[in-house]
């Protein structure tokens, strides 16, 4: 299937690892010029090197997306090198453990208020900052594809992840509103909702990329909540997530906007 992506310019936040890395790699394989964003230069550089070595085009955009001025400067750099951003994938985000450094998951009442902003800033304000930075050019050119990665925690709520759940739910509502505002300018705005994903830097052992249900008892128990995952014997893969994103940023989905696509093995069916 021709996705008609060749020559487009994409910015992927949090592109240095996991789902973001795979999205960058897959976009580049389709002929997209990819700006890889991450707060860590080494991670950006590694993904850019992978893409270039494979014959694609990519550049590193190192900035903290919680800082709007920094994001705007990064987008300006991308435009100077590749041209204006056609595709924005808001992938950057962390669960509470990553952002707060805490080992366990506190309830909302147990969580120190100083951690609230850290979680909301990256997961929600980061999305708003990136859209604010690329949106004016998309409106001017009457073209754009925006996909934000969210979580089933934001759709059904997750105990001991209340602030994170709220931030992800906010992105869903915000994206629907932006889809209504930007639709008349021929800009598609959608979200992809993930649940537990197997990747290279997991919090729990059952999320390791090589974990198999037939040998991992914990994974086997977890998969009882994932109907198709139980059948396949695995969690969502980074490839599953990237497949959904590629479809939503392609010309094959031109009449789809304001939607939340669950790529979650059936964990949440809403």
BAKE-438514 format. One line per field, with one value per residue (C-alpha): residue in one letter; x, y, z. Coordinates in steps of 0.05 Angstrom, whole numbers, padded with zeros to 5 digits. Layout:
% BAKE-438514
r <- (A,...) .
x <- (X,...) .
y <- (Y,...) .
z <- (Z,...) .
END
This chain:
% BAKE-438514
r <- (X,X,X,X,X,X,X,X,X,X,X,X,X,X,X,X,X,X,X,X,X,X,X,X,X,X,X,X,X,X,X,X,X,X,X,X,X,X,X,X,X,X,X,X,X,X,X,X,X,X,X,X,X,X,X,X,X,X,X,X,X,X,X,X,X,X,X,X,X,X,X,X,X,X,X,X,X,X,X,X,X,X,X,X,X,X,X,X,X,X,X,X,X,X,X,X,X,X,X,X,X,X,X,X,X,X,X,X,X,X,X,X,X,X,X,X,X,X,X,X,X,X,X,X,X,X,X,X,X,X,X,X,X,X,X,X,X,X,X,X,X,X,X,X,X,X,X,X,X,X,X,X,X,X,X,X,X,X,X,X,X,X,X,X,X,X,X,X,X,X,X,X,X,X,X,X,X,X,X,X,X,X,X,X,X,X,X,X,X,X,X,X,X,X,X,X,X,X,X,X,X,X,X,X,X,X,X,X,X,X,X,X,X,X,X,X,X,X,X,X,X,X,X,X,X,X,X,X,X,X,X,X,X,X,X,X,X,X,X,X,X,X,X,X,X,X,X,X,X,X,X,X,X,X,X,X,X,X,X,X,X,X,X,X,X,X,X,X,X,X) .
x <- (00000,00027,00021,00041,00090,00153,00183,00142,00174,00159,00175,00172,00178,00209,00239,00302,00276,00219,00156,00184,00246,00206,00160,00220,00251,00186,00172,00242,00233,00172,00215,00197,00250,00249,00267,00282,00267,00293,00319,00382,00431,00460,00392,00376,00442,00436,00368,00390,00451,00407,00363,00420,00456,00392,00391,00340,00342,00340,00365,00369,00324,00348,00302,00257,00186,00159,00193,00152,00208,00255,00204,00193,00268,00274,00217,00250,00315,00277,00244,00311,00340,00282,00224,00161,00134,00079,00072,00075,00077,00071,00103,00143,00115,00130,00093,00101,00159,00202,00189,00189,00243,00198,00200,00128,00064,00034,-00040,-00059,-00064,00004,00039,00077,00047,00115,00110,00043,00071,00129,00080,00030,00084,00114,00052,00003,00037,00090,00035,00005,00074,00090,00022,00029,00097,00078,00004,00010,00050,00002,-00057,-00022,-00006,-00074,-00040,-00020,-00024,-00021,-00020,-00012,00005,-00040,-00055,-00114,-00101,-00131,-00191,-00212,-00170,-00115,-00107,-00042,-00033,-00085,-00044,-00017,-00088,-00113,-00058,-00071,-00146,-00133,-00095,-00154,-00203,-00155,-00142,-00217,-00225,-00164,-00190,-00253,-00213,-00163,-00206,-00229,-00156,-00149,-00109,-00122,-00115,-00120,-00094,-00067,-00081,-00032,-00032,00028,00081,00141,00203,00277,00274,00217,00196,00173,00204,00141,00149,00216,00216,00236,00185,00141,00077,00096,00158,00139,00085,00074,00064,00016,-00026,-00023,-00047,-00113,-00133,-00113,-00159,-00119,-00054,-00071,-00084,-00018,00020,00050,00039,00033,00098,00131,00116,00041,00042,00082,00034,-00024,00014,00036,-00036,-00062,-00009,-00017,-00065,-00103,-00135,-00153,-00225,-00208,-00201,-00216,-00211,-00176,-00149,-00136,-00075,-00078,-00095,-00167,-00149,-00198,-00255,-00284) .
y <- (00000,00068,00113,00175,00198,00206,00276,00295,00324,00295,00314,00258,00278,00226,00193,00168,00100,00051,00068,00135,00104,00054,00108,00148,00088,00069,00140,00145,00079,00110,00167,00217,00267,00256,00304,00261,00296,00275,00311,00267,00281,00211,00179,00227,00216,00141,00140,00191,00147,00086,00122,00151,00085,00054,00107,00155,00228,00250,00303,00310,00360,00361,00402,00398,00399,00428,00493,00526,00573,00514,00476,00535,00542,00468,00472,00532,00492,00434,00481,00512,00443,00402,00450,00460,00403,00364,00309,00316,00254,00271,00210,00238,00220,00180,00141,00166,00122,00149,00222,00221,00169,00132,00056,00044,00076,00120,00135,00207,00225,00195,00230,00293,00353,00372,00311,00331,00385,00341,00289,00338,00383,00328,00287,00344,00411,00379,00360,00430,00462,00420,00433,00507,00507,00470,00490,00559,00533,00475,00523,00569,00512,00477,00411,00372,00306,00305,00241,00241,00177,00168,00112,00069,00098,00161,00126,00082,00108,00070,00064,00092,00130,00184,00244,00207,00183,00254,00281,00228,00239,00313,00299,00260,00316,00369,00331,00325,00400,00416,00368,00411,00475,00451,00407,00464,00475,00403,00381,00313,00305,00237,00197,00127,00094,00042,-00002,-00042,-00044,-00090,-00048,-00043,-00004,-00035,-00019,-00091,-00155,-00179,-00118,-00141,-00147,-00221,-00240,-00298,-00321,-00394,-00382,-00320,-00333,-00259,-00243,-00300,-00272,-00201,-00224,-00249,-00176,-00171,-00216,-00216,-00209,-00274,-00307,-00282,-00294,-00224,-00152,-00094,-00087,-00022,-00045,-00049,00022,00047,00013,00052,00118,00108,00095,00157,00203,00175,00195,00131,00163,00231,00227,00206,00259,00269,00194,00153,00087,00034,-00010,-00049,-00122,-00108,-00084,-00026,-00028,00042) .
z <- (00000,-00019,00042,00001,00054,00014,00019,00080,00142,00211,00282,00333,00406,00451,00390,00424,00448,00450,00411,00389,00360,00320,00294,00271,00236,00202,00178,00150,00113,00079,00053,00108,00132,00207,00263,00323,00388,00456,00517,00516,00458,00457,00446,00390,00356,00359,00324,00272,00257,00249,00199,00159,00157,00128,00074,00104,00124,00196,00244,00319,00354,00426,00471,00532,00504,00570,00548,00492,00470,00464,00422,00376,00367,00351,00300,00267,00261,00229,00179,00160,00146,00119,00110,00151,00193,00158,00211,00286,00330,00404,00434,00493,00561,00623,00676,00747,00765,00710,00724,00800,00812,00861,00862,00880,00856,00910,00912,00895,00968,00982,00924,00941,00904,00877,00831,00801,00756,00733,00707,00677,00646,00602,00587,00573,00567,00522,00473,00474,00465,00404,00371,00386,00352,00288,00282,00251,00192,00182,00181,00132,00085,00096,00111,00172,00209,00285,00326,00401,00439,00500,00548,00568,00637,00609,00581,00639,00698,00733,00809,00835,00770,00781,00758,00698,00681,00685,00640,00586,00590,00580,00516,00488,00502,00478,00413,00399,00408,00365,00312,00308,00304,00254,00211,00166,00150,00126,00187,00218,00293,00326,00385,00393,00461,00486,00547,00570,00515,00509,00497,00510,00575,00615,00686,00698,00674,00638,00592,00564,00489,00493,00547,00526,00559,00556,00600,00640,00692,00708,00635,00629,00686,00658,00590,00619,00614,00541,00498,00434,00472,00508,00442,00413,00477,00480,00498,00449,00409,00387,00316,00331,00356,00296,00247,00275,00273,00201,00180,00215,00185,00115,00060,00073,00134,00105,00130,00200,00254,00328,00340,00393,00365,00417,00402,00467,00455,00477,00547,00541,00491,00494) .
END
